[in-house]
Amino acid sequence: MDRVFGRHNSRSIVEKRIKDIKRKTRRRFNTEEKIRIVLEGIKGETSIAELCRREGIVKNNYYRWSKGLLDVGKRCLKSDTLREANSYQVKDLKMEIVIKIKPKNKHHF
């Protein structure tokens, strides 16, 4: 019983060491690299599988980065739309104020 437990224990130590080494040697991609990879995939010149093999990433990472990029883009475009709507509202309010002020000034002259 001790022997089996001893082997299991040493195996888990070895597996833990291997995971630590993989974690430390894992390639990290900066933001620009992620965007470049996702844009290459969007172009469609090569398959996503081929792109991922060439870049040394798993497809799951590609799709997660792609979704993140598209979500940020949607939020950015949505905020631009909201900003435009707000600026139109401000212009309308300014026009209302100008229209209300002008008749008052005409009566005073």
ZIQUI-V289798 format. One record per residue. N is the residue number from 1. OMEGA is omega in degrees with one decimal (999 if undefined). NEAR is the number of other C-alpha atoms within 12 Angstrom. Layout:
# ZIQUI-V289798
n=(N & N)
omega=(OMEGA & OMEGA)
near=(NEAR & NEAR)
This chain:
# ZIQUI-V289798
n=(1 & 2 & 3 & 4 & 5 & 6 & 7 & 8 & 9 & 10 & 11 & 12 & 13 & 14 & 15 & 16 & 17 & 18 & 19 & 20 & 21 & 22 & 23 & 24 & 25 & 26 & 27 & 28 & 29 & 30 & 31 & 32 & 33 & 34 & 35 & 36 & 37 & 38 & 39 & 40 & 41 & 42 & 43 & 44 & 45 & 46 & 47 & 48 & 49 & 50 & 51 & 52 & 53 & 54 & 55 & 56 & 57 & 58 & 59 & 60 & 61 & 62 & 63 & 64 & 65 & 66 & 67 & 68 & 69 & 70 & 71 & 72 & 73 & 74 & 75 & 76 & 77 & 78 & 79 & 80 & 81 & 82 & 83 & 84 & 85 & 86 & 87 & 88 & 89 & 90 & 91 & 92 & 93 & 94 & 95 & 96 & 97 & 98 & 99 & 100 & 101 & 102 & 103 & 104 & 105 & 106 & 107 & 108 & 109)
omega=(178.9 & -179.4 & -179.9 & 179.1 & 179.7 & 177.8 & 178.5 & -179.9 & 179.9 & 177.7 & -179.5 & 176.3 & 179.2 & 179.1 & 178.6 & 178.9 & 179.2 & 178.1 & 178.6 & 179.9 & 179.1 & -179.1 & -178.3 & -177.8 & 179.6 & 179.3 & 178.5 & -179.1 & 175.9 & -175.0 & -178.3 & 179.1 & 179.1 & 179.7 & 179.1 & -178.6 & -179.4 & 179.2 & 175.9 & 178.3 & 180.0 & 178.1 & 177.0 & -179.1 & 174.2 & 179.0 & 178.5 & 179.0 & 179.2 & 178.5 & -179.1 & 176.8 & -178.5 & -177.8 & 179.1 & 177.8 & 174.7 & -177.4 & 179.8 & 177.5 & 179.7 & -176.2 & 176.5 & 178.4 & -179.4 & 179.3 & 178.7 & -179.9 & -179.7 & 178.1 & 178.6 & 178.3 & 178.6 & 179.3 & 179.6 & 179.9 & 179.0 & 179.7 & 175.2 & 179.2 & 178.4 & -179.8 & 178.6 & 179.4 & 179.5 & -179.9 & 175.8 & 178.6 & 178.4 & 178.5 & 178.8 & 179.3 & 177.8 & 179.0 & 178.5 & -179.8 & -179.6 & -179.4 & -179.1 & -177.4 & -175.4 & -179.9 & 179.3 & -179.5 & -178.7 & -178.8 & -178.5 & -177.2 & 999)
near=(7 & 8 & 9 & 10 & 11 & 12 & 13 & 14 & 14 & 14 & 14 & 14 & 14 & 14 & 14 & 14 & 14 & 15 & 14 & 13 & 13 & 12 & 12 & 11 & 10 & 13 & 14 & 15 & 18 & 11 & 14 & 13 & 17 & 25 & 24 & 20 & 34 & 32 & 23 & 22 & 25 & 21 & 13 & 14 & 12 & 17 & 18 & 27 & 20 & 19 & 26 & 22 & 16 & 16 & 23 & 19 & 25 & 18 & 22 & 14 & 23 & 32 & 24 & 18 & 28 & 25 & 19 & 18 & 23 & 18 & 14 & 15 & 15 & 14 & 14 & 14 & 14 & 14 & 14 & 14 & 14 & 14 & 14 & 14 & 14 & 14 & 14 & 14 & 14 & 14 & 14 & 14 & 14 & 14 & 14 & 14 & 14 & 14 & 14 & 13 & 14 & 14 & 13 & 12 & 11 & 10 & 8 & 8 & 7)
